[in-house]
Amino acid sequence: MTTSAPKKKNLEVEYLRGVAVSLAILTHLPILLPFHNQALTQFYFTVAMPASGVDLFFCISGFVVSKAFLEFFDQHIARGRFTLAFQVFWLRRAFRLLPTAWLWVLAGLACSVLFNSTGVFATPMQNLRSAAVVVTACGNFANQFGMLLHPNDVYWSLALEEQFYFLFPLFLLVVPALWRWRVLLALVAVQFLVNRNITLATTPAVAMAAGFRLDGIMWGVLIFLFSRTPQYLQLEPTFLRSSRVALAAVNGLLIYLLIALPAQFALLPITMGLVALLAAALVFMASFDRGYATPLPFLNRFFVLVGARSYAVYIIHVFAYRLTFEVWSRYAATRGVPLGVGDTLPMVATAALLLLVLVECNYRFVELPLRDKGMRMAQARMQEFAR
């Protein structure tokens, strides 16, 4: 008995993952280049905010997890084996996510003690406190109270996904199939109407709501549910097949709006709800796996490769930035000059090379082996129950 039916990997979804994580890399450039902080911040809050790439990640997660496990849960719920299905699901999720997440928390802690003359890795105590927040999957809670999650600030989104992985099976258990559309649409409507602007001057309530923006994930689940209906194929954007220009224009406009809206319309209460809708539009096009979300063929292989490693890229890139800053700061000290604008290109090149090496090592020696181990353990649990 298998944990879920084998399915062909959708490379367009991988492509979008690559796009989303590339936006995350741009978001945190001020950590690597603090001497550009003012210019970057002004750009992010007036022209384009790449931080909204995380909403694209959320929508992808909702779609992919639903595609992989919704029918699996329904089958086992019908047989009275929800607990077994939940165990199998979490075995696979835990071995997929936690080793990488915890490894790089420990790496940051080690650097805070051993290689931290600039203080870029924060203090050991801050790292220990942050590690406790990460392990307990409450980063999006802690992110609202001072600097409790710092220096592992990017883990807030991982915490939200982990909470989704807990709630998703319960949702499938409690809500009958015929009602899932209505419940999800109602929840999306509530999220859409919540004031969740992300300006620098924000209230605690707004900040808390921004840390729980589940509408992107729910749109992903809805896209999968819709893909199982006859109406799905009727809405396939077939007109994009006939024109490469139209394909590039539609995708370019969606991605531009995804990053421009939160910068240029941050005070609009429903801005982030619109961002989640834009992410859903991209994932909807990618769900057909017919080239609608990959407008630039010469970049396909690059973004697909990055997308396959996107989780490691997201977790590791801030560590790579900090390590690069520490190394170049020490080198600048030997020259008797502070880091400045002239160091931008070599620092970016160093961080890119370091990130490439660390991500590939993590992917080959941590992610793949432990993901496979989680799948084997899940299979063994299923077989043990079947005997």
C-alpha positions, 0 to 999 in steps of 0.5 A: 500500500502506498502513501499516495499515488505517484504523480508526474512532477509539475515543472511549471510549479517548480519554475514558480518556486524558483521565481518565488525564492529569487524574490526572497533573495532580493528581499534580504539584500540589506543584510548583505549590503547594509551600506545600500539599506536606505536606497533598497528600503526606499525602492521596496516601499515605493516601487516594488516589494519582493517580499510578496514572493512568500505569498506565491510560496504559500499558494504553491504549498496549498496546491502541491500538498492538496494534490499529493494528499487530499485524496489520500486523506479522504480514502483513509478517513472513509476507512476510519484510519485518519490517525494513521494517515496523519502519522504518515503525512507528518513523517514525510513532512517532518523529514522533508522540512525539519532537518534543514531548518534545524541544521541552519539554526545550529549553524547560525548559533555556532557562528554567533560564538565562533565567527562574529566580530561584527555581531551580524549573527546576533548574540548566542543568547538571541540564537538560543531563544530564536532556536526555541521559537523555531523548534516549537513552530511559533515563529509567526507568533514570536515575530510580533513581540520585539525581536524574539525570532531574530536572527532567524527571522525568515522562519516565520513563514515556515512556522505558518506552513507547519501550522497549515500542515497540522490544520489541513488534515483536521480540516479534511476530517471535520469538513465534508467534501461537499462543504469544503468549497464554501468553507474555504471561500468564506475563510478567504473572504474574511482574510481578504477583508482584514486590514493587513497592509505591511507598511513600516508604520503598522499596528500590532493587530495588523502585524499579527494578521500579516503573520497569519496570511493563510489566504494564499495557501487556501487559494492553492487548495481551492485551485486543486479542488477546482482542477477536479471539476469539469469547469476547470478545463473550460477556463484553460487559457488556451489563447496563450498558446498562440502568442509568445508575446501574449504569454510573456506579457500576461506573466510579466504583468502578474509578477510585476503586480505581485511585487508592485502592489504591496509597495505602491498601494501598501495603505490599501487595506486589501492589498495583500488579499490582492497579492494572494489573488495574483499568486493564485492566478500564476499557480492556476496557469501553472496547474495545467503544466502546458507552458502557461507559466513559463514564458521565457524558455531559456530560463526554464532550466535555471528556475526549475533547478532553483525551484527544486532547491527552493526550500534550502535556498530560502533557509540558507540565503540569509546565513550566506549573506551574514557569513559573507558580510563577516568575511568581507568586514574582516578583510576590510579591517585588514585594509584599514577601511570600512566596507562601502559601495565599492565592495558591492559586486565582490560581496554579491559574487561571494554570497552567490558562490557561497549560497550555491555551494551550501545549497547544493551540499544541503540538497544532496546530503541532507534534503534528499537522503532524509526525504527518502528516509521519511518516505521509507518510514511512512511506507513501513508504517503503512505496511505495518498497519496493513499486516 
